[in-house]
């Protein structure tokens, strides 16, 4: 596949927002794929493979982040990371 960027909006439901534990889960999953994975919060774009970048988003509870994935395994990466948000109650 590749060439088309997969985009999905995800809501942060965790009382503490997108904090270290959840950021680590996202990074661990993102690193399993060869696609480029980014998270956007407001106007800030970060590499979802970097724990520091993800934590520095400082996305609070009830905020919405945008997940973008581009590459040969983009659909699988999108599904896996989206599932993490769902499993974590919206992280």
The first five atom37 places (N, CA, C, CB, O) and aatype in JSON, in Angstrom:
{
  "aatype": [20, 20, 20, 20, 20, 20, 20, 20, 20, 20, 20, 20, 20, 20, 20, 20, 20, 20, 20, 20, 20, 20, 20, 20, 20, 20, 20, 20, 20, 20, 20, 20, 20, 20, 20, 20, 20, 20, 20, 20, 20, 20, 20, 20, 20, 20, 20, 20, 20, 20, 20, 20, 20, 20, 20, 20, 20, 20, 20, 20, 20, 20, 20, 20, 20, 20, 20, 20, 20, 20, 20, 20, 20, 20, 20, 20, 20, 20, 20, 20, 20, 20, 20, 20, 20, 20, 20, 20, 20, 20, 20],
  "atom_mask": [
    [1, 1, 1, 1, 1],
    [1, 1, 1, 1, 1],
    [1, 1, 1, 1, 1],
    [1, 1, 1, 1, 1],
    [1, 1, 1, 1, 1],
    [1, 1, 1, 1, 1],
    [1, 1, 1, 1, 1],
    [1, 1, 1, 1, 1],
    [1, 1, 1, 1, 1],
    [1, 1, 1, 1, 1],
    [1, 1, 1, 1, 1],
    [1, 1, 1, 1, 1],
    [1, 1, 1, 1, 1],
    [1, 1, 1, 1, 1],
    [1, 1, 1, 1, 1],
    [1, 1, 1, 1, 1],
    [1, 1, 1, 1, 1],
    [1, 1, 1, 1, 1],
    [1, 1, 1, 1, 1],
    [1, 1, 1, 1, 1],
    [1, 1, 1, 1, 1],
    [1, 1, 1, 1, 1],
    [1, 1, 1, 1, 1],
    [1, 1, 1, 1, 1],
    [1, 1, 1, 1, 1],
    [1, 1, 1, 1, 1],
    [1, 1, 1, 1, 1],
    [1, 1, 1, 1, 1],
    [1, 1, 1, 1, 1],
    [1, 1, 1, 1, 1],
    [1, 1, 1, 1, 1],
    [1, 1, 1, 1, 1],
    [1, 1, 1, 1, 1],
    [1, 1, 1, 1, 1],
    [1, 1, 1, 1, 1],
    [1, 1, 1, 1, 1],
    [1, 1, 1, 1, 1],
    [1, 1, 1, 1, 1],
    [1, 1, 1, 1, 1],
    [1, 1, 1, 1, 1],
    [1, 1, 1, 1, 1],
    [1, 1, 1, 1, 1],
    [1, 1, 1, 1, 1],
    [1, 1, 1, 1, 1],
    [1, 1, 1, 1, 1],
    [1, 1, 1, 1, 1],
    [1, 1, 1, 1, 1],
    [1, 1, 1, 1, 1],
    [1, 1, 1, 1, 1],
    [1, 1, 1, 1, 1],
    [1, 1, 1, 1, 1],
    [1, 1, 1, 1, 1],
    [1, 1, 1, 1, 1],
    [1, 1, 1, 1, 1],
    [1, 1, 1, 1, 1],
    [1, 1, 1, 1, 1],
    [1, 1, 1, 1, 1],
    [1, 1, 1, 1, 1],
    [1, 1, 1, 1, 1],
    [1, 1, 1, 1, 1],
    [1, 1, 1, 1, 1],
    [1, 1, 1, 1, 1],
    [1, 1, 1, 1, 1],
    [1, 1, 1, 1, 1],
    [1, 1, 1, 1, 1],
    [1, 1, 1, 1, 1],
    [1, 1, 1, 1, 1],
    [1, 1, 1, 1, 1],
    [1, 1, 1, 1, 1],
    [1, 1, 1, 1, 1],
    [1, 1, 1, 1, 1],
    [1, 1, 1, 1, 1],
    [1, 1, 1, 1, 1],
    [1, 1, 1, 1, 1],
    [1, 1, 1, 1, 1],
    [1, 1, 1, 1, 1],
    [1, 1, 1, 1, 1],
    [1, 1, 1, 1, 1],
    [1, 1, 1, 1, 1],
    [1, 1, 1, 1, 1],
    [1, 1, 1, 1, 1],
    [1, 1, 1, 1, 1],
    [1, 1, 1, 1, 1],
    [1, 1, 1, 1, 1],
    [1, 1, 1, 1, 1],
    [1, 1, 1, 1, 1],
    [1, 1, 1, 1, 1],
    [1, 1, 1, 1, 1],
    [1, 1, 1, 1, 1],
    [1, 1, 1, 1, 1],
    [1, 1, 1, 1, 1]
  ],
  "atom_positions": [
    [[0.84, -1.18, 0.0], [0.0, 0.0, 0.0], [0.88, 1.24, 0.0], [-0.96, 0.0, 1.21], [1.7, 1.41, -0.9]],
    [[0.74, 2.09, 0.99], [1.56, 3.29, 1.05], [1.06, 4.37, 0.12], [3.0, 2.97, 0.74], [0.19, 4.12, -0.73]],
    [[1.6, 5.54, 0.26], [1.22, 6.64, -0.61], [0.05, 7.46, -0.09], [0.88, 6.11, -1.94], [0.03, 8.68, -0.24]],
    [[-0.91, 6.8, 0.52], [-2.07, 7.5, 1.08], [-1.88, 7.56, 2.59], [-3.41, 6.77, 0.71], [-1.54, 6.57, 3.23]],
    [[-2.09, 8.73, 3.15], [-1.93, 8.88, 4.59], [-3.24, 8.5, 5.28], [-1.52, 10.34, 4.95], [-4.3, 9.03, 4.95]],
    [[-3.16, 7.58, 6.22], [-4.31, 7.2, 7.03], [-4.43, 8.24, 8.15], [-4.16, 5.74, 7.62], [-3.44, 8.57, 8.79]],
    [[-5.64, 8.75, 8.38], [-5.86, 9.79, 9.4], [-7.04, 9.39, 10.26], [-6.1, 11.19, 8.74], [-8.08, 8.96, 9.76]],
    [[-6.87, 9.54, 11.57], [-7.97, 9.23, 12.49], [-7.89, 10.14, 13.7], [-7.91, 7.74, 12.94], [-6.81, 10.39, 14.24]],
    [[-9.03, 10.65, 14.13], [-9.1, 11.47, 15.34], [-9.42, 10.56, 16.51], [-10.18, 12.6, 15.2], [-10.29, 9.7, 16.43]],
    [[-8.69, 10.76, 17.61], [-8.85, 9.93, 18.8], [-9.02, 10.83, 20.02], [-7.64, 8.98, 18.98], [-8.37, 11.87, 20.13]],
    [[-9.88, 10.43, 20.93], [-10.16, 11.22, 22.12], [-9.38, 10.67, 23.32], [-11.67, 11.23, 22.43], [-9.29, 9.46, 23.51]],
    [[-8.82, 11.57, 24.11], [-8.11, 11.22, 25.34], [-9.13, 11.25, 26.48], [-6.91, 12.21, 25.63], [-9.63, 12.32, 26.84]],
    [[-9.45, 10.09, 27.04], [-10.44, 10.01, 28.1], [-9.83, 9.87, 29.49], [-11.37, 8.87, 27.84], [-10.49, 10.13, 30.49]],
    [[-8.58, 9.46, 29.54], [-7.91, 9.25, 30.83], [-7.92, 10.52, 31.66], [-6.47, 8.77, 30.61], [-7.66, 11.61, 31.15]],
    [[-8.21, 10.38, 32.93], [-8.27, 11.5, 33.86], [-6.99, 12.33, 33.86], [-8.54, 10.99, 35.26], [-7.04, 13.55, 34.04]],
    [[-5.86, 11.68, 33.65], [-4.56, 12.36, 33.68], [-4.06, 12.75, 32.29], [-3.54, 11.48, 34.35], [-2.93, 13.22, 32.14]],
    [[-4.9, 12.57, 31.28], [-4.49, 12.92, 29.93], [-3.51, 11.91, 29.37], [-3.89, 14.31, 29.92], [-3.42, 10.78, 29.85]],
    [[-2.78, 12.32, 28.37], [-1.8, 11.45, 27.71], [-0.5, 11.52, 28.5], [-1.58, 11.87, 26.21], [0.38, 12.32, 28.2]],
    [[-0.39, 10.66, 29.52], [0.79, 10.7, 30.36], [1.76, 9.57, 30.03], [0.4, 10.63, 31.83], [1.55, 8.84, 29.06]],
    [[2.79, 9.42, 30.81], [3.93, 8.57, 30.49], [3.56, 7.12, 30.18], [4.9, 8.59, 31.62], [4.04, 6.57, 29.19]],
    [[2.74, 6.5, 30.97], [2.41, 5.09, 30.76], [1.74, 4.88, 29.4], [1.51, 4.57, 31.88], [2.1, 3.98, 28.65]],
    [[0.76, 5.72, 29.1], [0.05, 5.59, 27.83], [0.94, 5.98, 26.65], [-1.21, 6.47, 27.84], [0.88, 5.37, 25.59]],
    [[1.77, 6.99, 26.86], [2.72, 7.39, 25.81], [3.66, 6.23, 25.49], [3.53, 8.64, 26.24], [3.96, 5.98, 24.32]],
    [[4.11, 5.53, 26.5], [5.01, 4.39, 26.3], [4.33, 3.28, 25.51], [5.5, 3.84, 27.65], [4.96, 2.64, 24.67]],
    [[3.04, 3.06, 25.77], [2.32, 2.04, 25.0], [2.24, 2.42, 23.53], [0.9, 1.84, 25.57], [2.45, 1.58, 22.65]],
    [[1.93, 3.67, 23.27], [1.83, 4.15, 21.88], [3.18, 3.99, 21.16], [1.37, 5.63, 21.85], [3.23, 3.49, 20.04]],
    [[4.24, 4.42, 21.82], [5.58, 4.35, 21.22], [5.98, 2.9, 20.94], [6.63, 5.01, 22.15], [6.52, 2.61, 19.87]],
    [[5.71, 2.01, 21.87], [6.04, 0.59, 21.69], [5.33, 0.02, 20.47], [5.67, -0.21, 22.95], [5.93, -0.72, 19.69]],
    [[4.08, 0.35, 20.31], [3.32, -0.14, 19.15], [3.82, 0.51, 17.87], [1.81, 0.13, 19.34], [4.03, -0.18, 16.87]],
    [[4.02, 1.81, 17.88], [4.46, 2.53, 16.67], [5.79, 1.98, 16.16], [4.6, 4.03, 16.96], [6.0, 1.92, 14.95]],
    [[6.67, 1.59, 17.06], [7.98, 1.08, 16.66], [7.92, -0.3, 16.0], [8.89, 1.02, 17.85], [8.9, -0.73, 15.4]],
    [[6.79, -0.98, 16.11], [6.64, -2.3, 15.49], [6.41, -2.21, 13.99], [5.49, -3.05, 16.14], [6.52, -3.2, 13.27]],
    [[6.1, -1.01, 13.52], [5.74, -0.83, 12.12], [6.77, 0.01, 11.39], [4.36, -0.19, 11.99], [7.47, 0.83, 12.0]],
    [[6.87, -0.19, 10.09], [7.82, 0.6, 9.31], [7.22, 1.92, 8.82], [8.31, -0.21, 8.12], [7.95, 2.8, 8.37]],
    [[5.91, 2.05, 8.92], [5.25, 3.29, 8.5], [5.63, 4.45, 9.41], [3.73, 3.12, 8.49], [6.01, 4.26, 10.56]],
    [[5.53, 5.66, 8.85], [5.71, 6.87, 9.65], [4.44, 7.11, 10.45], [6.05, 8.12, 8.74], [3.34, 7.12, 9.89]],
    [[4.59, 7.29, 11.74], [3.43, 7.47, 12.63], [3.6, 8.79, 13.37], [3.28, 6.27, 13.63], [4.61, 9.01, 14.04]],
    [[2.59, 9.65, 13.26], [2.64, 10.95, 13.94], [1.36, 11.19, 14.71], [2.87, 12.07, 12.93], [0.29, 10.72, 14.34]],
    [[1.49, 11.93, 15.79], [0.34, 12.41, 16.56], [0.33, 13.92, 16.48], [0.39, 11.93, 18.03], [1.38, 14.57, 16.55]],
    [[-0.84, 14.49, 16.34], [-1.03, 15.93, 16.31], [-1.93, 16.32, 17.47], [-1.63, 16.4, 14.95], [-2.94, 15.66, 17.73]],
    [[-1.58, 17.37, 18.15], [-2.46, 17.96, 19.15], [-2.41, 19.47, 18.93], [-2.04, 17.56, 20.64], [-1.35, 20.09, 19.03]],
    [[-3.56, 20.03, 18.63], [-3.65, 21.42, 18.21], [-2.78, 21.59, 16.98], [-3.2, 22.4, 19.36], [-3.07, 20.98, 15.95]],
    [[-1.74, 22.38, 17.03], [-0.87, 22.59, 15.85], [0.48, 21.9, 15.99], [-0.66, 24.08, 15.62], [1.38, 22.12, 15.18]],
    [[0.62, 21.08, 17.02], [1.9, 20.42, 17.28], [1.88, 18.99, 16.72], [2.21, 20.4, 18.79], [0.98, 18.21, 17.03]],
    [[2.87, 18.68, 15.91], [3.01, 17.35, 15.32], [4.24, 16.69, 15.92], [3.13, 17.42, 13.76], [5.31, 17.29, 15.97]],
    [[4.08, 15.43, 16.39], [5.22, 14.72, 16.97], [5.34, 13.33, 16.36], [5.07, 14.62, 18.49], [4.38, 12.76, 15.84]],
    [[6.54, 12.79, 16.45], [6.83, 11.43, 16.02], [6.34, 10.48, 17.11], [8.36, 11.23, 15.73], [6.77, 10.58, 18.25]],
    [[5.44, 9.58, 16.75], [4.87, 8.65, 17.74], [5.85, 7.57, 18.15], [3.61, 8.01, 17.18], [5.51, 6.71, 18.97]],
    [[7.05, 7.58, 17.61], [8.1, 6.63, 18.01], [9.0, 7.22, 19.1], [8.95, 6.23, 16.8], [9.91, 6.55, 19.58]],
    [[8.73, 8.45, 19.48], [9.56, 9.13, 20.48], [8.75, 9.36, 21.76], [10.1, 10.47, 19.93], [7.78, 10.11, 21.75]],
    [[9.15, 8.73, 22.83], [8.45, 8.87, 24.11], [8.44, 10.33, 24.56], [9.09, 7.99, 25.19], [7.42, 10.83, 25.05]],
    [[9.56, 11.0, 24.4], [9.65, 12.39, 24.82], [8.68, 13.26, 24.01], [11.09, 12.91, 24.66], [7.98, 14.11, 24.57]],
    [[8.65, 13.05, 22.7], [7.74, 13.82, 21.86], [6.29, 13.61, 22.27], [7.93, 13.43, 20.39], [5.53, 14.57, 22.41]],
    [[5.9, 12.36, 22.46], [4.5, 12.06, 22.79], [4.11, 12.67, 24.14], [4.26, 10.53, 22.81], [3.03, 13.24, 24.27]],
    [[4.97, 12.54, 25.12], [4.68, 13.12, 26.44], [4.6, 14.64, 26.36], [5.75, 12.69, 27.45], [3.77, 15.25, 27.03]],
    [[5.47, 15.24, 25.56], [5.49, 16.7, 25.46], [4.26, 17.29, 24.76], [6.73, 17.13, 24.73], [4.06, 18.5, 24.76]],
    [[3.43, 16.43, 24.17], [2.17, 16.92, 23.6], [1.27, 17.51, 24.7], [1.43, 15.79, 22.87], [0.51, 18.45, 24.46]],
    [[1.39, 16.93, 25.89], [0.6, 17.39, 27.04], [-0.88, 17.47, 26.71], [1.1, 18.75, 27.51], [-1.55, 18.44, 27.06]],
    [[-1.4, 16.44, 26.05], [-2.81, 16.39, 25.7], [-3.62, 16.02, 26.93], [-3.07, 15.38, 24.55], [-3.46, 14.92, 27.46]],
    [[-4.5, 16.91, 27.4], [-5.27, 16.66, 28.61], [-6.5, 15.79, 28.37], [-5.69, 17.97, 29.22], [-6.84, 15.47, 27.23]],
    [[-7.14, 15.41, 29.45], [-8.38, 14.63, 29.37], [-9.39, 15.37, 28.49], [-8.97, 14.38, 30.78], [-9.48, 16.6, 28.51]],
    [[-10.14, 14.6, 27.72], [-11.19, 15.08, 26.81], [-10.66, 15.82, 25.6], [-12.12, 15.97, 27.55], [-11.45, 16.38, 24.83]],
    [[-9.36, 15.85, 25.41], [-8.82, 16.49, 24.2], [-8.84, 15.47, 23.06], [-7.37, 17.03, 24.44], [-8.97, 14.27, 23.28]],
    [[-8.7, 15.99, 21.87], [-8.68, 15.15, 20.69], [-7.32, 15.26, 20.02], [-9.81, 15.54, 19.71], [-6.82, 16.35, 19.79]],
    [[-6.73, 14.1, 19.72], [-5.48, 14.07, 18.98], [-5.76, 13.45, 17.62], [-4.37, 13.28, 19.76], [-6.7, 12.67, 17.46]],
    [[-4.93, 13.8, 16.67], [-5.05, 13.22, 15.33], [-3.87, 12.31, 15.1], [-5.13, 14.33, 14.24], [-2.72, 12.7, 15.27]],
    [[-4.17, 11.09, 14.7], [-3.15, 10.1, 14.39], [-3.02, 10.02, 12.87], [-3.5, 8.69, 15.0], [-4.01, 9.83, 12.17]],
    [[-1.79, 10.18, 12.38], [-1.54, 10.02, 10.94], [-0.5, 8.93, 10.74], [-1.07, 11.36, 10.29], [0.5, 8.86, 11.46]],
    [[-0.75, 8.08, 9.76], [0.15, 6.97, 9.48], [0.34, 6.89, 7.97], [-0.4, 5.62, 10.05], [-0.62, 6.94, 7.2]],
    [[1.6, 6.76, 7.55], [1.89, 6.65, 6.13], [3.01, 5.65, 5.92], [2.27, 8.02, 5.54], [4.08, 5.76, 6.51]],
    [[2.76, 4.68, 5.08], [3.79, 3.7, 4.77], [3.21, 2.37, 4.35], [4.69, 3.51, 5.95], [1.99, 2.24, 4.18]],
    [[4.07, 1.38, 4.19], [3.64, 0.09, 3.65], [2.7, -0.7, 4.56], [4.84, -0.74, 3.37], [1.92, -1.52, 4.07]],
    [[2.75, -0.46, 5.86], [1.87, -1.19, 6.78], [0.97, -0.22, 7.55], [2.71, -2.03, 7.78], [0.66, -0.43, 8.72]],
    [[0.56, 0.84, 6.88], [-0.2, 1.91, 7.52], [-1.54, 1.45, 8.09], [-0.44, 3.02, 6.54], [-1.92, 1.88, 9.18]],
    [[-2.24, 0.59, 7.39], [-3.55, 0.14, 7.88], [-3.39, -0.66, 9.17], [-4.26, -0.71, 6.82], [-4.17, -0.51, 10.11]],
    [[-2.38, -1.52, 9.21], [-2.14, -2.33, 10.4], [-1.7, -1.45, 11.58], [-1.07, -3.39, 10.11], [-2.14, -1.65, 12.71]],
    [[-0.83, -0.48, 11.29], [-0.37, 0.43, 12.35], [-1.52, 1.26, 12.88], [0.74, 1.35, 11.82], [-1.66, 1.44, 14.09]],
    [[-2.35, 1.77, 11.99], [-3.5, 2.57, 12.4], [-4.42, 1.74, 13.29], [-4.28, 3.1, 11.16], [-4.87, 2.22, 14.33]],
    [[-4.7, 0.52, 12.88], [-5.59, -0.35, 13.66], [-5.01, -0.65, 15.04], [-5.85, -1.66, 12.91], [-5.74, -0.6, 16.04]],
    [[-3.73, -0.95, 15.11], [-3.1, -1.31, 16.38], [-3.07, -0.13, 17.34], [-1.67, -1.81, 16.14], [-3.37, -0.29, 18.53]],
    [[-2.73, 1.04, 16.85], [-2.65, 2.21, 17.74], [-4.05, 2.67, 18.14], [-1.9, 3.37, 17.05], [-4.28, 3.05, 19.28]],
    [[-4.98, 2.64, 17.2], [-6.37, 3.0, 17.53], [-6.93, 2.06, 18.59], [-7.25, 2.95, 16.26], [-7.64, 2.49, 19.5]],
    [[-6.62, 0.77, 18.46], [-7.09, -0.22, 19.44], [-6.53, 0.09, 20.83], [-6.69, -1.65, 19.01], [-7.21, -0.11, 21.83]],
    [[-5.3, 0.56, 20.88], [-4.71, 0.94, 22.16], [-5.52, 2.03, 22.84], [-3.26, 1.4, 21.96], [-5.71, 2.0, 24.06]],
    [[-5.98, 2.99, 22.07], [-6.81, 4.05, 22.64], [-8.13, 3.47, 23.15], [-7.07, 5.16, 21.59], [-8.6, 3.84, 24.22]],
    [[-8.72, 2.55, 22.38], [-9.99, 1.94, 22.79], [-9.81, 1.06, 24.0], [-10.58, 1.14, 21.65], [-10.63, 1.1, 24.92]],
    [[-8.76, 0.26, 24.03], [-8.5, -0.64, 25.16], [-8.21, 0.12, 26.43], [-7.34, -1.57, 24.85], [-8.56, -0.32, 27.53]],
    [[-7.57, 1.27, 26.28], [-7.21, 2.07, 27.44], [-8.32, 3.05, 27.83], [-5.93, 2.83, 27.18], [-8.08, 4.02, 28.55]],
    [[-9.52, 2.79, 27.35], [-10.63, 3.69, 27.68], [-10.42, 5.07, 27.07], [-10.79, 3.81, 29.19], [-10.85, 6.07, 27.64]],
    [[-9.76, 5.11, 25.93], [-9.48, 6.39, 25.29], [-8.15, 6.96, 25.69], [-10.56, 7.37, 25.61], [-7.84, 8.12, 25.42]],
    [[-7.36, 6.13, 26.36], [-6.06, 6.51, 26.91], [-6.21, 7.77, 27.67], [-5.01, 6.67, 25.83], [-5.24, 8.28, 28.22]]
  ]
}
